[in-house]
Amino acid sequence: MNDRHADAARRVAEAVVQSPGAAERGLRCSVEGRAAALAGRGAAAGVGLPAALAPYVEKVARHAYLVTDADVAALRDGGYSEDAIFEITLSAALGAGMARLERGFAALGDD
């Protein structure tokens, strides 16, 4: 990834996981890291991810099209607000998407 795109990607990621929100920053970082690991970035990420969120994060990272209203309802029933669920979902999608983008650039020799 060239420097211009790398800087833009870094700013987007920081905005998602570091900005104030309904979900704690540490949680959003853990979600992003776990989703990135599932998408091929590395296996050590996702430390501190609550066990109750792991199946949801995996589903978003690997098969987002399979997420259902029941999955979201289970998170709501687990005490997460609509805003927190949105932020968790966005963090998981960001982690998985960025990891795939990085792998794509690496495959093209543009890492």
Biopython code that builds the backbone (N, CA, C, O; Angstrom):
import numpy as np
from Bio.PDB.StructureBuilder import StructureBuilder

atoms = [
    (1, "MET", "N", (0.862, -1.166, 0.000)),
    (1, "MET", "CA", (0.000, 0.000, 0.000)),
    (1, "MET", "C", (0.909, 1.229, 0.000)),
    (1, "MET", "O", (1.815, 1.330, 0.828)),
    (2, "ASN", "N", (0.675, 2.155, -0.915)),
    (2, "ASN", "CA", (1.538, 3.337, -0.950)),
    (2, "ASN", "C", (1.274, 4.219, 0.267)),
    (2, "ASN", "O", (0.269, 4.067, 0.961)),
    (3, "ASP", "N", (2.197, 5.140, 0.504)),
    (3, "ASP", "CA", (2.138, 5.962, 1.717)),
    (3, "ASP", "C", (0.844, 6.758, 1.840)),
    (3, "ASP", "O", (0.284, 6.875, 2.930)),
    (4, "ARG", "N", (0.373, 7.299, 0.733)),
    (4, "ARG", "CA", (-0.851, 8.100, 0.773)),
    (4, "ARG", "C", (-2.039, 7.254, 1.212)),
    (4, "ARG", "O", (-2.828, 7.674, 2.059)),
    (5, "HIS", "N", (-2.164, 6.061, 0.634)),
    (5, "HIS", "CA", (-3.271, 5.182, 0.999)),
    (5, "HIS", "C", (-3.092, 4.619, 2.403)),
    (5, "HIS", "O", (-4.067, 4.461, 3.139)),
    (6, "ALA", "N", (-1.866, 4.320, 2.773)),
    (6, "ALA", "CA", (-1.612, 3.799, 4.116)),
    (6, "ALA", "C", (-1.998, 4.831, 5.166)),
    (6, "ALA", "O", (-2.579, 4.481, 6.193)),
    (7, "ASP", "N", (-1.684, 6.092, 4.919)),
    (7, "ASP", "CA", (-2.032, 7.148, 5.864)),
    (7, "ASP", "C", (-3.546, 7.310, 5.962)),
    (7, "ASP", "O", (-4.085, 7.465, 7.058)),
    (8, "ALA", "N", (-4.226, 7.276, 4.832)),
    (8, "ALA", "CA", (-5.691, 7.392, 4.842)),
    (8, "ALA", "C", (-6.320, 6.210, 5.574)),
    (8, "ALA", "O", (-7.253, 6.393, 6.355)),
    (9, "ALA", "N", (-5.821, 5.010, 5.329)),
    (9, "ALA", "CA", (-6.345, 3.816, 5.996)),
    (9, "ALA", "C", (-6.118, 3.897, 7.500)),
    (9, "ALA", "O", (-6.999, 3.542, 8.282)),
    (10, "ARG", "N", (-4.944, 4.361, 7.904)),
    (10, "ARG", "CA", (-4.639, 4.505, 9.323)),
    (10, "ARG", "C", (-5.595, 5.496, 9.982)),
    (10, "ARG", "O", (-6.078, 5.254, 11.088)),
    (11, "ARG", "N", (-5.868, 6.612, 9.304)),
    (11, "ARG", "CA", (-6.778, 7.623, 9.865)),
    (11, "ARG", "C", (-8.197, 7.086, 10.007)),
    (11, "ARG", "O", (-8.869, 7.360, 11.001)),
    (12, "VAL", "N", (-8.654, 6.326, 9.022)),
    (12, "VAL", "CA", (-9.999, 5.729, 9.107)),
    (12, "VAL", "C", (-10.061, 4.770, 10.289)),
    (12, "VAL", "O", (-10.992, 4.826, 11.093)),
    (13, "ALA", "N", (-9.069, 3.893, 10.394)),
    (13, "ALA", "CA", (-9.051, 2.918, 11.487)),
    (13, "ALA", "C", (-9.020, 3.617, 12.841)),
    (13, "ALA", "O", (-9.744, 3.227, 13.758)),
    (14, "GLU", "N", (-8.195, 4.636, 12.971)),
    (14, "GLU", "CA", (-8.131, 5.375, 14.231)),
    (14, "GLU", "C", (-9.461, 6.042, 14.555)),
    (14, "GLU", "O", (-9.880, 6.059, 15.712)),
    (15, "ALA", "N", (-10.120, 6.585, 13.554)),
    (15, "ALA", "CA", (-11.412, 7.237, 13.781)),
    (15, "ALA", "C", (-12.445, 6.246, 14.292)),
    (15, "ALA", "O", (-13.252, 6.578, 15.160)),
    (16, "VAL", "N", (-12.425, 5.042, 13.761)),
    (16, "VAL", "CA", (-13.408, 4.030, 14.173)),
    (16, "VAL", "C", (-13.121, 3.522, 15.576)),
    (16, "VAL", "O", (-14.031, 3.449, 16.402)),
    (17, "VAL", "N", (-11.884, 3.173, 15.857)),
    (17, "VAL", "CA", (-11.617, 2.513, 17.136)),
    (17, "VAL", "C", (-11.204, 3.465, 18.254)),
    (17, "VAL", "O", (-11.302, 3.099, 19.425)),
    (18, "GLN", "N", (-10.747, 4.672, 17.933)),
    (18, "GLN", "CA", (-10.258, 5.575, 18.976)),
    (18, "GLN", "C", (-11.206, 6.718, 19.321)),
    (18, "GLN", "O", (-11.034, 7.354, 20.360)),
    (19, "SER", "N", (-12.187, 6.994, 18.493)),
    (19, "SER", "CA", (-13.120, 8.091, 18.770)),
    (19, "SER", "C", (-14.029, 7.732, 19.939)),
    (19, "SER", "O", (-14.235, 6.551, 20.223)),
    (20, "PRO", "N", (-14.572, 8.735, 20.619)),
    (20, "PRO", "CA", (-15.541, 8.440, 21.675)),
    (20, "PRO", "C", (-16.739, 7.692, 21.094)),
    (20, "PRO", "O", (-17.129, 7.915, 19.948)),
    (21, "GLY", "N", (-17.308, 6.812, 21.892)),
    (21, "GLY", "CA", (-18.456, 6.060, 21.411)),
    (21, "GLY", "C", (-19.166, 5.337, 22.533)),
    (21, "GLY", "O", (-18.780, 5.439, 23.698)),
    (22, "ALA", "N", (-20.200, 4.612, 22.179)),
    (22, "ALA", "CA", (-20.981, 3.853, 23.154)),
    (22, "ALA", "C", (-20.221, 2.625, 23.638)),
    (22, "ALA", "O", (-20.334, 2.240, 24.802)),
    (23, "ALA", "N", (-19.449, 2.012, 22.749)),
    (23, "ALA", "CA", (-18.610, 0.867, 23.122)),
    (23, "ALA", "C", (-17.237, 1.405, 23.527)),
    (23, "ALA", "O", (-16.720, 2.336, 22.910)),
    (24, "GLU", "N", (-16.660, 0.816, 24.556)),
    (24, "GLU", "CA", (-15.353, 1.274, 25.023)),
    (24, "GLU", "C", (-14.304, 1.135, 23.925)),
    (24, "GLU", "O", (-14.372, 0.232, 23.091)),
    (25, "ARG", "N", (-13.336, 2.044, 23.942)),
    (25, "ARG", "CA", (-12.267, 2.011, 22.934)),
    (25, "ARG", "C", (-11.531, 0.681, 22.946)),
    (25, "ARG", "O", (-11.237, 0.119, 21.890)),
    (26, "GLY", "N", (-11.236, 0.181, 24.128)),
    (26, "GLY", "CA", (-10.519, -1.092, 24.228)),
    (26, "GLY", "C", (-11.295, -2.235, 23.607)),
    (26, "GLY", "O", (-10.715, -3.121, 22.980)),
    (27, "LEU", "N", (-12.604, -2.214, 23.780)),
    (27, "LEU", "CA", (-13.444, -3.246, 23.182)),
    (27, "LEU", "C", (-13.408, -3.136, 21.663)),
    (27, "LEU", "O", (-13.260, -4.140, 20.967)),
    (28, "ARG", "N", (-13.544, -1.916, 21.150)),
    (28, "ARG", "CA", (-13.504, -1.735, 19.689)),
    (28, "ARG", "C", (-12.159, -2.165, 19.121)),
    (28, "ARG", "O", (-12.104, -2.752, 18.040)),
    (29, "CYS", "N", (-11.077, -1.882, 19.835)),
    (29, "CYS", "CA", (-9.744, -2.324, 19.386)),
    (29, "CYS", "C", (-9.650, -3.844, 19.385)),
    (29, "CYS", "O", (-9.099, -4.431, 18.454)),
    (30, "SER", "N", (-10.184, -4.486, 20.421)),
    (30, "SER", "CA", (-10.169, -5.951, 20.486)),
    (30, "SER", "C", (-10.988, -6.564, 19.362)),
    (30, "SER", "O", (-10.572, -7.543, 18.743)),
    (31, "VAL", "N", (-12.153, -5.986, 19.102)),
    (31, "VAL", "CA", (-13.012, -6.478, 18.014)),
    (31, "VAL", "C", (-12.297, -6.329, 16.676)),
    (31, "VAL", "O", (-12.261, -7.269, 15.883)),
    (32, "GLU", "N", (-11.728, -5.154, 16.421)),
    (32, "GLU", "CA", (-11.009, -4.912, 15.164)),
    (32, "GLU", "C", (-9.850, -5.891, 15.010)),
    (32, "GLU", "O", (-9.643, -6.450, 13.934)),
    (33, "GLY", "N", (-9.106, -6.094, 16.077)),
    (33, "GLY", "CA", (-7.958, -6.998, 16.024)),
    (33, "GLY", "C", (-8.348, -8.441, 15.784)),
    (33, "GLY", "O", (-7.700, -9.145, 15.009)),
    (34, "ARG", "N", (-9.401, -8.879, 16.444)),
    (34, "ARG", "CA", (-9.850, -10.272, 16.257)),
    (34, "ARG", "C", (-10.370, -10.487, 14.838)),
    (34, "ARG", "O", (-10.065, -11.501, 14.211)),
    (35, "ALA", "N", (-11.143, -9.546, 14.339)),
    (35, "ALA", "CA", (-11.659, -9.677, 12.974)),
    (35, "ALA", "C", (-10.518, -9.669, 11.963)),
    (35, "ALA", "O", (-10.547, -10.425, 10.992)),
    (36, "ALA", "N", (-9.516, -8.824, 12.183)),
    (36, "ALA", "CA", (-8.355, -8.785, 11.287)),
    (36, "ALA", "C", (-7.609, -10.112, 11.319)),
    (36, "ALA", "O", (-7.163, -10.605, 10.283)),
    (37, "ALA", "N", (-7.474, -10.684, 12.503)),
    (37, "ALA", "CA", (-6.806, -11.983, 12.613)),
    (37, "ALA", "C", (-7.582, -13.059, 11.863)),
    (37, "ALA", "O", (-6.988, -13.895, 11.181)),
    (38, "LEU", "N", (-8.891, -13.041, 11.984)),
    (38, "LEU", "CA", (-9.721, -14.020, 11.275)),
    (38, "LEU", "C", (-9.617, -13.861, 9.762)),
    (38, "LEU", "O", (-9.796, -14.824, 9.015)),
    (39, "ALA", "N", (-9.327, -12.640, 9.316)),
    (39, "ALA", "CA", (-9.215, -12.368, 7.879)),
    (39, "ALA", "C", (-7.783, -12.509, 7.372)),
    (39, "ALA", "O", (-7.509, -12.230, 6.205)),
    (40, "GLY", "N", (-6.872, -12.940, 8.240)),
    (40, "GLY", "CA", (-5.529, -13.255, 7.782)),
    (40, "GLY", "C", (-4.409, -12.350, 8.209)),
    (40, "GLY", "O", (-3.277, -12.543, 7.766)),
    (41, "ARG", "N", (-4.671, -11.351, 9.067)),
    (41, "ARG", "CA", (-3.590, -10.443, 9.478)),
    (41, "ARG", "C", (-2.629, -11.114, 10.454)),
    (41, "ARG", "O", (-1.426, -10.864, 10.389)),
    (42, "GLY", "N", (-3.120, -11.947, 11.344)),
    (42, "GLY", "CA", (-2.274, -12.587, 12.345)),
    (42, "GLY", "C", (-3.126, -13.210, 13.419)),
    (42, "GLY", "O", (-4.308, -12.889, 13.539)),
    (43, "ALA", "N", (-2.546, -14.097, 14.204)),
    (43, "ALA", "CA", (-3.331, -14.870, 15.161)),
    (43, "ALA", "C", (-3.351, -14.295, 16.566)),
    (43, "ALA", "O", (-4.141, -14.760, 17.388)),
    (44, "ALA", "N", (-2.529, -13.314, 16.882)),
    (44, "ALA", "CA", (-2.401, -12.856, 18.260)),
    (44, "ALA", "C", (-3.380, -11.752, 18.636)),
    (44, "ALA", "O", (-3.403, -11.332, 19.793)),
    (45, "ALA", "N", (-4.173, -11.279, 17.712)),
    (45, "ALA", "CA", (-5.039, -10.135, 17.978)),
    (45, "ALA", "C", (-6.343, -10.551, 18.647)),
    (45, "ALA", "O", (-6.718, -11.723, 18.636)),
    (46, "GLY", "N", (-7.021, -9.573, 19.226)),
    (46, "GLY", "CA", (-8.319, -9.810, 19.832)),
    (46, "GLY", "C", (-8.258, -10.088, 21.315)),
    (46, "GLY", "O", (-9.218, -10.602, 21.889)),
    (47, "VAL", "N", (-7.138, -9.754, 21.950)),
    (47, "VAL", "CA", (-6.996, -9.961, 23.382)),
    (47, "VAL", "C", (-8.028, -9.100, 24.098)),
    (47, "VAL", "O", (-8.199, -7.926, 23.769)),
    (48, "GLY", "N", (-8.710, -9.675, 25.067)),
    (48, "GLY", "CA", (-9.700, -8.940, 25.831)),
    (48, "GLY", "C", (-11.091, -8.940, 25.234)),
    (48, "GLY", "O", (-11.983, -8.258, 25.740)),
    (49, "LEU", "N", (-11.290, -9.691, 24.172)),
    (49, "LEU", "CA", (-12.617, -9.774, 23.557)),
    (49, "LEU", "C", (-13.514, -10.643, 24.435)),
    (49, "LEU", "O", (-13.176, -11.798, 24.697)),
    (50, "PRO", "N", (-14.652, -10.115, 24.896)),
    (50, "PRO", "CA", (-15.557, -10.931, 25.708)),
    (50, "PRO", "C", (-16.020, -12.172, 24.939)),
    (50, "PRO", "O", (-16.321, -12.097, 23.748)),
    (51, "ALA", "N", (-16.070, -13.289, 25.619)),
    (51, "ALA", "CA", (-16.449, -14.559, 24.982)),
    (51, "ALA", "C", (-17.818, -14.464, 24.313)),
    (51, "ALA", "O", (-18.049, -15.092, 23.280)),
    (52, "ALA", "N", (-18.720, -13.689, 24.893)),
    (52, "ALA", "CA", (-20.067, -13.571, 24.327)),
    (52, "ALA", "C", (-20.062, -12.880, 22.963)),
    (52, "ALA", "O", (-20.981, -13.079, 22.168)),
    (53, "LEU", "N", (-19.043, -12.075, 22.685)),
    (53, "LEU", "CA", (-18.964, -11.375, 21.401)),
    (53, "LEU", "C", (-18.242, -12.179, 20.326)),
    (53, "LEU", "O", (-18.403, -11.905, 19.137)),
    (54, "ALA", "N", (-17.456, -13.158, 20.726)),
    (54, "ALA", "CA", (-16.609, -13.882, 19.771)),
    (54, "ALA", "C", (-17.382, -14.468, 18.586)),
    (54, "ALA", "O", (-16.947, -14.295, 17.447)),
    (55, "PRO", "N", (-18.513, -15.155, 18.808)),
    (55, "PRO", "CA", (-19.229, -15.706, 17.644)),
    (55, "PRO", "C", (-19.746, -14.621, 16.696)),
    (55, "PRO", "O", (-19.730, -14.803, 15.479)),
    (56, "TYR", "N", (-20.199, -13.509, 17.243)),
    (56, "TYR", "CA", (-20.701, -12.420, 16.405)),
    (56, "TYR", "C", (-19.569, -11.804, 15.585)),
    (56, "TYR", "O", (-19.717, -11.578, 14.384)),
    (57, "VAL", "N", (-18.453, -11.536, 16.233)),
    (57, "VAL", "CA", (-17.306, -10.950, 15.532)),
    (57, "VAL", "C", (-16.826, -11.894, 14.438)),
    (57, "VAL", "O", (-16.494, -11.453, 13.337)),
    (58, "GLU", "N", (-16.790, -13.182, 14.733)),
    (58, "GLU", "CA", (-16.375, -14.150, 13.713)),
    (58, "GLU", "C", (-17.345, -14.149, 12.532)),
    (58, "GLU", "O", (-16.926, -14.209, 11.377)),
    (59, "LYS", "N", (-18.635, -14.079, 12.829)),
    (59, "LYS", "CA", (-19.626, -14.076, 11.745)),
    (59, "LYS", "C", (-19.479, -12.828, 10.876)),
    (59, "LYS", "O", (-19.520, -12.920, 9.649)),
    (60, "VAL", "N", (-19.309, -11.671, 11.500)),
    (60, "VAL", "CA", (-19.135, -10.440, 10.723)),
    (60, "VAL", "C", (-17.851, -10.514, 9.898)),
    (60, "VAL", "O", (-17.838, -10.120, 8.731)),
    (61, "ALA", "N", (-16.781, -11.014, 10.497)),
    (61, "ALA", "CA", (-15.485, -11.059, 9.810)),
    (61, "ALA", "C", (-15.456, -12.059, 8.660)),
    (61, "ALA", "O", (-14.835, -11.805, 7.628)),
    (62, "ARG", "N", (-16.117, -13.178, 8.835)),
    (62, "ARG", "CA", (-16.020, -14.242, 7.822)),
    (62, "ARG", "C", (-17.218, -14.317, 6.884)),
    (62, "ARG", "O", (-17.062, -14.605, 5.698)),
    (63, "HIS", "N", (-18.406, -14.059, 7.410)),
    (63, "HIS", "CA", (-19.634, -14.240, 6.623)),
    (63, "HIS", "C", (-20.656, -13.169, 7.003)),
    (63, "HIS", "O", (-21.734, -13.497, 7.499)),
    (64, "ALA", "N", (-20.337, -11.916, 6.781)),
    (64, "ALA", "CA", (-21.207, -10.815, 7.214)),
    (64, "ALA", "C", (-22.620, -10.934, 6.666)),
    (64, "ALA", "O", (-23.576, -10.504, 7.310)),
    (65, "TYR", "N", (-22.754, -11.508, 5.495)),
    (65, "TYR", "CA", (-24.079, -11.642, 4.881)),
    (65, "TYR", "C", (-24.983, -12.599, 5.655)),
    (65, "TYR", "O", (-26.185, -12.649, 5.397)),
    (66, "LEU", "N", (-24.430, -13.354, 6.592)),
    (66, "LEU", "CA", (-25.226, -14.289, 7.390)),
    (66, "LEU", "C", (-25.723, -13.692, 8.706)),
    (66, "LEU", "O", (-26.475, -14.350, 9.425)),
    (67, "VAL", "N", (-25.323, -12.469, 9.037)),
    (67, "VAL", "CA", (-25.774, -11.832, 10.277)),
    (67, "VAL", "C", (-27.277, -11.595, 10.186)),
    (67, "VAL", "O", (-27.782, -11.085, 9.185)),
    (68, "THR", "N", (-27.985, -11.976, 11.254)),
    (68, "THR", "CA", (-29.444, -11.871, 11.278)),
    (68, "THR", "C", (-29.905, -10.947, 12.408)),
    (68, "THR", "O", (-29.123, -10.541, 13.268)),
    (69, "ASP", "N", (-31.180, -10.635, 12.374)),
    (69, "ASP", "CA", (-31.777, -9.866, 13.464)),
    (69, "ASP", "C", (-31.616, -10.599, 14.791)),
    (69, "ASP", "O", (-31.469, -9.966, 15.836)),
    (70, "ALA", "N", (-31.642, -11.919, 14.754)),
    (70, "ALA", "CA", (-31.480, -12.712, 15.978)),
    (70, "ALA", "C", (-30.086, -12.520, 16.573)),
    (70, "ALA", "O", (-29.938, -12.484, 17.795)),
    (71, "ASP", "N", (-29.070, -12.397, 15.732)),
    (71, "ASP", "CA", (-27.712, -12.144, 16.231)),
    (71, "ASP", "C", (-27.653, -10.805, 16.955)),
    (71, "ASP", "O", (-27.063, -10.698, 18.030)),
    (72, "VAL", "N", (-28.257, -9.800, 16.369)),
    (72, "VAL", "CA", (-28.272, -8.468, 16.973)),
    (72, "VAL", "C", (-29.107, -8.481, 18.253)),
    (72, "VAL", "O", (-28.726, -7.864, 19.247)),
    (73, "ALA", "N", (-30.235, -9.176, 18.235)),
    (73, "ALA", "CA", (-31.082, -9.278, 19.430)),
    (73, "ALA", "C", (-30.334, -9.953, 20.573)),
    (73, "ALA", "O", (-30.493, -9.566, 21.731)),
    (74, "ALA", "N", (-29.524, -10.951, 20.261)),
    (74, "ALA", "CA", (-28.742, -11.635, 21.300)),
    (74, "ALA", "C", (-27.751, -10.670, 21.947)),
    (74, "ALA", "O", (-27.535, -10.726, 23.157)),
    (75, "LEU", "N", (-27.154, -9.796, 21.159)),
    (75, "LEU", "CA", (-26.244, -8.799, 21.728)),
    (75, "LEU", "C", (-27.009, -7.789, 22.574)),
    (75, "LEU", "O", (-26.546, -7.390, 23.642)),
    (76, "ARG", "N", (-28.185, -7.377, 22.094)),
    (76, "ARG", "CA", (-29.025, -6.461, 22.885)),
    (76, "ARG", "C", (-29.399, -7.117, 24.205)),
    (76, "ARG", "O", (-29.336, -6.486, 25.260)),
    (77, "ASP", "N", (-29.789, -8.388, 24.143)),
    (77, "ASP", "CA", (-30.149, -9.120, 25.360)),
    (77, "ASP", "C", (-28.954, -9.275, 26.292)),
    (77, "ASP", "O", (-29.119, -9.429, 27.503)),
    (78, "GLY", "N", (-27.752, -9.235, 25.724)),
    (78, "GLY", "CA", (-26.527, -9.321, 26.513)),
    (78, "GLY", "C", (-26.105, -7.995, 27.122)),
    (78, "GLY", "O", (-25.072, -7.915, 27.786)),
    (79, "GLY", "N", (-26.908, -6.942, 26.896)),
    (79, "GLY", "CA", (-26.645, -5.660, 27.523)),
    (79, "GLY", "C", (-26.008, -4.611, 26.638)),
    (79, "GLY", "O", (-25.689, -3.521, 27.113)),
    (80, "TYR", "N", (-25.814, -4.909, 25.370)),
    (80, "TYR", "CA", (-25.225, -3.929, 24.455)),
    (80, "TYR", "C", (-26.321, -3.044, 23.861)),
    (80, "TYR", "O", (-27.378, -3.533, 23.463)),
    (81, "SER", "N", (-26.060, -1.751, 23.806)),
    (81, "SER", "CA", (-27.016, -0.810, 23.212)),
    (81, "SER", "C", (-26.938, -0.894, 21.691)),
    (81, "SER", "O", (-26.000, -1.465, 21.134)),
    (82, "GLU", "N", (-27.938, -0.315, 21.033)),
    (82, "GLU", "CA", (-27.931, -0.271, 19.562)),
    (82, "GLU", "C", (-26.672, 0.427, 19.055)),
    (82, "GLU", "O", (-26.054, -0.028, 18.092)),
    (83, "ASP", "N", (-26.294, 1.527, 19.697)),
    (83, "ASP", "CA", (-25.097, 2.254, 19.269)),
    (83, "ASP", "C", (-23.846, 1.409, 19.451)),
    (83, "ASP", "O", (-22.978, 1.385, 18.578)),
    (84, "ALA", "N", (-23.747, 0.714, 20.585)),
    (84, "ALA", "CA", (-22.580, -0.141, 20.823)),
    (84, "ALA", "C", (-22.527, -1.279, 19.808)),
    (84, "ALA", "O", (-21.450, -1.623, 19.321)),
    (85, "ILE", "N", (-23.668, -1.858, 19.488)),
    (85, "ILE", "CA", (-23.711, -2.942, 18.494)),
    (85, "ILE", "C", (-23.258, -2.419, 17.133)),
    (85, "ILE", "O", (-22.517, -3.100, 16.423)),
    (86, "PHE", "N", (-23.695, -1.221, 16.768)),
    (86, "PHE", "CA", (-23.247, -0.620, 15.513)),
    (86, "PHE", "C", (-21.732, -0.459, 15.516)),
    (86, "PHE", "O", (-21.072, -0.809, 14.538)),
    (87, "GLU", "N", (-21.175, 0.065, 16.602)),
    (87, "GLU", "CA", (-19.732, 0.292, 16.687)),
    (87, "GLU", "C", (-18.957, -1.018, 16.672)),
    (87, "GLU", "O", (-17.890, -1.097, 16.063)),
    (88, "ILE", "N", (-19.475, -2.039, 17.329)),
    (88, "ILE", "CA", (-18.847, -3.363, 17.323)),
    (88, "ILE", "C", (-18.858, -3.933, 15.907)),
    (88, "ILE", "O", (-17.857, -4.474, 15.437)),
    (89, "THR", "N", (-19.994, -3.807, 15.241)),
    (89, "THR", "CA", (-20.120, -4.303, 13.868)),
    (89, "THR", "C", (-19.164, -3.565, 12.941)),
    (89, "THR", "O", (-18.475, -4.188, 12.133)),
    (90, "LEU", "N", (-19.119, -2.252, 13.053)),
    (90, "LEU", "CA", (-18.227, -1.453, 12.221)),
    (90, "LEU", "C", (-16.763, -1.805, 12.487)),
    (90, "LEU", "O", (-15.970, -1.899, 11.550)),
    (91, "SER", "N", (-16.402, -1.999, 13.750)),
    (91, "SER", "CA", (-15.025, -2.361, 14.094)),
    (91, "SER", "C", (-14.647, -3.715, 13.516)),
    (91, "SER", "O", (-13.534, -3.896, 13.021)),
    (92, "ALA", "N", (-15.574, -4.669, 13.577)),
    (92, "ALA", "CA", (-15.309, -5.997, 13.010)),
    (92, "ALA", "C", (-15.180, -5.924, 11.493)),
    (92, "ALA", "O", (-14.283, -6.536, 10.913)),
    (93, "ALA", "N", (-16.067, -5.182, 10.856)),
    (93, "ALA", "CA", (-16.003, -5.043, 9.395)),
    (93, "ALA", "C", (-14.719, -4.333, 8.975)),
    (93, "ALA", "O", (-14.095, -4.707, 7.982)),
    (94, "LEU", "N", (-14.331, -3.318, 9.724)),
    (94, "LEU", "CA", (-13.093, -2.602, 9.430)),
    (94, "LEU", "C", (-11.889, -3.533, 9.540)),
    (94, "LEU", "O", (-11.049, -3.577, 8.641)),
    (95, "GLY", "N", (-11.808, -4.272, 10.635)),
    (95, "GLY", "CA", (-10.666, -5.171, 10.823)),
    (95, "GLY", "C", (-10.555, -6.202, 9.720)),
    (95, "GLY", "O", (-9.476, -6.421, 9.170)),
    (96, "ALA", "N", (-11.674, -6.837, 9.396)),
    (96, "ALA", "CA", (-11.664, -7.860, 8.345)),
    (96, "ALA", "C", (-11.365, -7.242, 6.988)),
    (96, "ALA", "O", (-10.577, -7.788, 6.215)),
    (97, "GLY", "N", (-11.981, -6.119, 6.698)),
    (97, "GLY", "CA", (-11.782, -5.476, 5.399)),
    (97, "GLY", "C", (-10.359, -4.979, 5.203)),
    (97, "GLY", "O", (-9.776, -5.165, 4.134)),
    (98, "MET", "N", (-9.798, -4.350, 6.225)),
    (98, "MET", "CA", (-8.431, -3.847, 6.106)),
    (98, "MET", "C", (-7.433, -4.994, 5.982)),
    (98, "MET", "O", (-6.467, -4.892, 5.226)),
    (99, "ALA", "N", (-7.656, -6.078, 6.710)),
    (99, "ALA", "CA", (-6.753, -7.227, 6.599)),
    (99, "ALA", "C", (-6.793, -7.801, 5.190)),
    (99, "ALA", "O", (-5.757, -8.177, 4.640)),
    (100, "ARG", "N", (-7.969, -7.870, 4.612)),
    (100, "ARG", "CA", (-8.083, -8.378, 3.237)),
    (100, "ARG", "C", (-7.433, -7.416, 2.240)),
    (100, "ARG", "O", (-6.793, -7.851, 1.283)),
    (101, "LEU", "N", (-7.594, -6.132, 2.461)),
    (101, "LEU", "CA", (-6.956, -5.144, 1.593)),
    (101, "LEU", "C", (-5.433, -5.284, 1.668)),
    (101, "LEU", "O", (-4.755, -5.281, 0.641)),
    (102, "GLU", "N", (-4.902, -5.405, 2.880)),
    (102, "GLU", "CA", (-3.459, -5.578, 3.062)),
    (102, "GLU", "C", (-2.966, -6.836, 2.357)),
    (102, "GLU", "O", (-1.926, -6.817, 1.699)),
    (103, "ARG", "N", (-3.710, -7.926, 2.494)),
    (103, "ARG", "CA", (-3.323, -9.175, 1.827)),
    (103, "ARG", "C", (-3.379, -9.022, 0.311)),
    (103, "ARG", "O", (-2.528, -9.558, -0.398)),
    (104, "GLY", "N", (-4.367, -8.301, -0.185)),
    (104, "GLY", "CA", (-4.466, -8.071, -1.625)),
    (104, "GLY", "C", (-3.283, -7.277, -2.156)),
    (104, "GLY", "O", (-2.701, -7.627, -3.182)),
    (105, "PHE", "N", (-2.930, -6.202, -1.451)),
    (105, "PHE", "CA", (-1.773, -5.414, -1.875)),
    (105, "PHE", "C", (-0.493, -6.241, -1.800)),
    (105, "PHE", "O", (0.367, -6.142, -2.675)),
    (106, "ALA", "N", (-0.369, -7.055, -0.756)),
    (106, "ALA", "CA", (0.819, -7.908, -0.636)),
    (106, "ALA", "C", (0.903, -8.888, -1.803)),
    (106, "ALA", "O", (1.987, -9.138, -2.330)),
    (107, "ALA", "N", (-0.230, -9.437, -2.202)),
    (107, "ALA", "CA", (-0.243, -10.380, -3.326)),
    (107, "ALA", "C", (0.164, -9.695, -4.628)),
    (107, "ALA", "O", (0.743, -10.322, -5.515)),
    (108, "LEU", "N", (-0.141, -8.417, -4.732)),
    (108, "LEU", "CA", (0.230, -7.657, -5.927)),
    (108, "LEU", "C", (1.653, -7.107, -5.850)),
    (108, "LEU", "O", (2.157, -6.507, -6.799)),
    (109, "GLY", "N", (2.284, -7.326, -4.704)),
    (109, "GLY", "CA", (3.638, -6.815, -4.525)),
    (109, "GLY", "C", (3.680, -5.345, -4.171)),
    (109, "GLY", "O", (4.710, -4.692, -4.337)),
    (110, "ASP", "N", (2.567, -4.818, -3.683)),
    (110, "ASP", "CA", (2.471, -3.402, -3.317)),
    (110, "ASP", "C", (2.304, -3.265, -1.814)),
    (110, "ASP", "O", (1.446, -2.517, -1.343)),
    (111, "ASP", "N", (3.120, -3.984, -1.065)),
    (111, "ASP", "CA", (3.017, -3.923, 0.394)),
    (111, "ASP", "C", (4.050, -2.976, 0.898)),
    (111, "ASP", "O", (4.154, -2.761, 2.106)),
]
sb = StructureBuilder()
sb.init_structure("model")
sb.init_model(0)
sb.init_chain("A")
sb.init_seg("    ")
for serial, (resi, resn, name, xyz) in enumerate(atoms, 1):
    if name == "N":
        sb.init_residue(resn, " ", resi, " ")
    sb.init_atom(name, np.array(xyz, "f"), 0.0, 1.0, " ", f" {name:<3s}", serial, name[0])
structure = sb.get_structure()
